[in-house]
């Protein structure tokens, strides 16, 4: 499926967000349904270590927020909080070229998470991802543990349209 204007805009904003931009990675594609995201992590002066390969920290930073952002968007930011609670990176071989990764969530998985979140109030799920080099070889695998919980009243997101007139001047 192609990107929508909304997901193209989200990709652009995400790539300019300083913490993600600092990882060296770039999101190259976000599916219009938000169930598929692709990233690219180049081997360049910002991501290269003393051995001429990609830093493990750059690999981790590139994959860290993706599943949590996908699930948060799919389940609704107003209703739930999603964050990466834990991540395990296993290095298979040195990354001597650019790396790519693809993140996917099946519709059935999203509905299962939604149902468990409704029933239990919180959910933790593990998602694997592989980072591949230019030849398609797996250089690293990551297992991301995403924690989700329903927002408590004090965590409610205030939309700009809901801010009372004059509230900004009171700050």
N, C-alpha and C positions, 0 to 999 in steps of 0.2 A: 504494500500500500504506500502511496506517496505521502510526503509531508503535507500538512495543512499550513495555512498562513500562521495559525496560532503556534504550532509546534516549531515552525521555522523561526518565529520570533523568540520562543522559549530557548531554542538552541543557540541563537545569537546572544541572548542575555546570559545564558549559562556560560558560554565561552568567554565572555567579558568579565564574569564574576571573579574578582581578584584571587580568592583561594583556589578556585578550579584552574584559573589561568596560570597560576603559579606551579601547578603540577606539570605543566608542559603539554598536557593532553588537550584534545579538542573533540567535542561531540560533532560527528559528521552527519548524523541522521537521527531524527525522532519520528517514528510512525505517527500518523494522524490519530490513532487510537491510544497512543502513549504506551503500547505494549511491546515495542521494540525500539532499542536505542543502540547506535553504533558509535564507537569511539576510535580515535587514532592517537597513538602516542609516538611522536617522532623521536628518532635518535639524533639529537643535536647538542649544541654546547650547553644547553640548560638541563638536559636529562642524562648526559654522558658522565660516567664515573671514570676513575683513573685507569680502569681496564678497557675503556673504550666501549662499554656496554651500558645499557639503561639502568639507572639507579633503581633499586628495589622500592625505595620511597616514592619515586615517581609512578611506578606501577601501582602501588597501593593507593596513592592519592587519585590516580585516574579512575579506579573502579569504586572507591569508597562510597560516594553519594548516590550512585546511579539507581540501584534497586530501591532505595528509600525514597528517592524523588519520584520514581515511576509509581510505586505503590501509594505514596501520599497524594499524587495527582489523580490516580484512578479511584481512590477511595474518598477523596474530598478533604482538602486541608482544613476545612471548617469543622469536620467531624473527628478527624484522627491525627495523631502525631506519629510520624515514621522516622526512624533513625537507625543508622548502622551501629549495632551494639558490639559486634566482634567481626574480625576478618582474619582469615588464615591465607597466607600467600605461600605457595609451594613453587620453588624455582626448578624448572625442568632442564633448561639450558640457557646459556647466556644470550641476551637479546642484542645482537649485533646489527640489526636493522630496525626500521619502524615496526611498531606493534599495532594490532587492531584487536578489537573485542566486540562481541555482539551480546546484548542483554535482551532476553525475551521473557515475557510473562504470558502464559496461556489464559484465555478468558475463564476457563474452569478454575484455575488457581486463584485468580483475582476474586471470583465469587466465593470460593472456599475460605479465603482470608476474610472477606466481608462478613460471611456468616459466622465464623468463629469470633470475629471482633464484636459482632452484635451479641452473641451468646455469652462470651467470656469476658469481654471488655479489654482484653489484651491478647496479642498473638506474637509469636516469634517463629520466623521461618528462615531456613538456610537456602541460599541460592548459589550455584556454582557458575563460574565464568572462566573462560580460557582466553589467554592473550597469545596471539599467533604472530609469527614474523612474516616477512615478505614471501617466504617459500611455503607458508601455511603450516609450519611446524609449531607446536605448542611450546612456548618459552616459559610460561608460568600459568598456574591455575590458582584461582582464588575462590574461597568459600566465604560468602558474606552472610552474617546473621543479622537479619533486620527485625527490629522490635517495633511493634505498633501498639498503640493504646488509644482508647477514646479520649477525646479532650475533656478535661475537667472544666468546670465553670470559669476558674481563674485563668485557664489557657485559651479561652475563646478568642478567635481571630476577629478583630474589629475591622470591618470593611470601611474604606474611606467615605462611602456614601452614608454610613451609619454614625459618623462622628458628628456630634451636635455643633451647630454654628457657634463660633466663638471659643470652642474647646482648644484650638491651636494657640490662640492668644493667651489662654490661661497657663500654658506651659511656660 
